[in-house]
Each structure stands twice: as C-alpha cells, then as structure tokens.
Amino acid sequence: MLIPCIDLQSGRAVQLVHGRKRRLAVDDVLGLLDRFGDYRLIHVIDLDAAMRKGSNARLVRQLCKTAARRKMRVRVGGGIRTVARAAAIAGWGAEKIIVGSAAFRNGRVNRTFLERLVARIGRRRIIVALDTEGGRILVRGWREKLRLRPEQVIPELEKYASEFLCTYVDAEGTMRGTNLDWFRALRRATRRPITAAGGIRSRSEVRALARIDMNAAVGMALYTGEIS
C-alpha cells in the first residue's frame, strides 16, 4: 500500500532532502486531503516539533479531524516525547502514534517510556520509527546518530510496537530511488508490519516493497508528480 506523507514545517507541507534542505513547500495543507483523497491512510509528521523548533499542533489537529470526516485514517509523528502528548494526539483521532527519538535514551531502548506509553494508549496504536543513515539509527530530528542498528533493537521493540516505520535517510528526498536490499534485510528481522520510507520514487519500487509485505510511505515522488 502507498501512504502519502504530509511533513509540516512553519505551517506548510514541505519536502526536504536528507531532512535538511527544503526542496518544495505547499501552503494549502488541508487541500492536500483532496489531492490524496483516493488514499485511505496518510502520515502526518510535525518536523518543527521533531527538531524542537516549534509546533504545528493546531494544523495536525485540523488534519486529523478533517481526515476523519472523509473516512481517511491518519498516523501522526514528530516530536512526541511524552505519554501525555501521545494520548492527546490519539484523542484528536489519530489512528496510530509514531514515536522515534523518545523510544531511545542514553543510546539504548527507553523501556520506561515505552512501557508507560503502552499502558496509556495500548501497543496496537504505537508505531516505532527507525530512521537510519549509514546503517545506524538517527534521533533528535536526524541530528544525532546512535551506535544502534535497527536489526539490533527490533526484537526488543516488538513488545512495545504494533509495527515499524523504517526510513532510509541516505536517500530521503533525493528522487534517486531507495535501497530495496536494505528493506529486505529488515523484513527478515521481524514479522511485525513495516512501512518503508526514504527515496521511493516509482510504482515499481512500491510493488517491490509490497512483495515483501511492506507498505511504502511516499512524499517527494507524489508532490513532484513522479508517481501520479
């Protein structure tokens, strides 16, 4: 399944290269729900919150409520660092909550936070994001690289997450294609659902990911029309 991504920065939907350089921006964020109306599931990521540079909370809430009226499901991530914050966003109607940096502390899995999160909203509503560059997990808005590799921590994280969002940051926003071999290796690490992201640019890649039972979260290729 192809999942459109709405990444928010300063009240606009943006697409970044490697999470840093802005390639494009869309002012009419709510209008994207019309554009992506044929898709039943979307990802909404608050980049400002992830980078500790502000918040798009009001817009996230609007997207959740508007999408619900259109029978679209929304998964929300970006800067969700507390259980209270996760519960609030779930209350806005988000189907699942995506946690990334908060799942780790001092270079290890943050069991205390994840246990509290599971107790509050339930494992089935939790997605753990494993954003990786050079094979190692990135946190803090992709500014800090841990020693950990996703395949090392996935077995431990399975007890806290219903699925994983795995982003191949090396190709994020480049429109040069993603690394299918990397995703195949991740597929062998868990039976939990995985959504692949990062550089996906064609329907053939989406189909290749579907063959290994992965969804594809797509941004740049949809916004530029590479995938219509």
HELIX and SHEET records of a PDB file:
HELIX    1   1 LEU A   32  ARG A   35  1                                   4    
HELIX    2   2 LEU A   47  ALA A   50  1                                   4    
HELIX    3   3 ALA A   57  ARG A   69  1                                  13    
HELIX    4   4 VAL A   83  GLY A   91  1                                   9    
HELIX    5   5 SER A  101  ALA A  103  5                                   3    
HELIX    6   6 ARG A  111  ILE A  121  1                                  11    
HELIX    7   7 ARG A  123  ARG A  125  5                                   3    
HELIX    8   8 PRO A  150  LEU A  157  1                                   8    
HELIX    9   9 VAL A  169  ALA A  171  5                                   3    
HELIX   10  10 LEU A  180  ARG A  187  1                                   8    
HELIX   11  11 ARG A  203  ARG A  211  1                                   9    
HELIX   12  12 MET A  220  TYR A  223  1                                   4    
SHEET    1   A 9 LYS A  21  VAL A  26  0                                        
SHEET    2   A 9 ARG A  12  VAL A  17 -1                                        
SHEET    3   A 9 LEU A   2  GLN A   9 -1                                        
SHEET    4   A 9 LEU A  41  ASP A  46  1                                        
SHEET    5   A 9 ARG A  73  GLY A  77  1                                        
SHEET    6   A 9 LYS A  96  VAL A  99  1                                        
SHEET    7   A 9 ILE A 126  GLU A 133  1                                        
SHEET    8   A 9 ARG A 136  VAL A 139 -1                                        
SHEET    9   A 9 GLU A 144  LYS A 145 -1                                        
SHEET    1   B 6 LYS A  21  VAL A  26  0                                        
SHEET    2   B 6 ARG A  12  VAL A  17 -1                                        
SHEET    3   B 6 LEU A   2  GLN A   9 -1                                        
SHEET    4   B 6 MET A 214  VAL A 218  1                                        
SHEET    5   B 6 ILE A 194  ALA A 197  1                                        
SHEET    6   B 6 GLU A 163  TYR A 168  1                                        
SHEET    1   C 2 PHE A 104  ARG A 105  0                                        
SHEET    2   C 2 ARG A 108  VAL A 109 -1                                        
END                                                                             
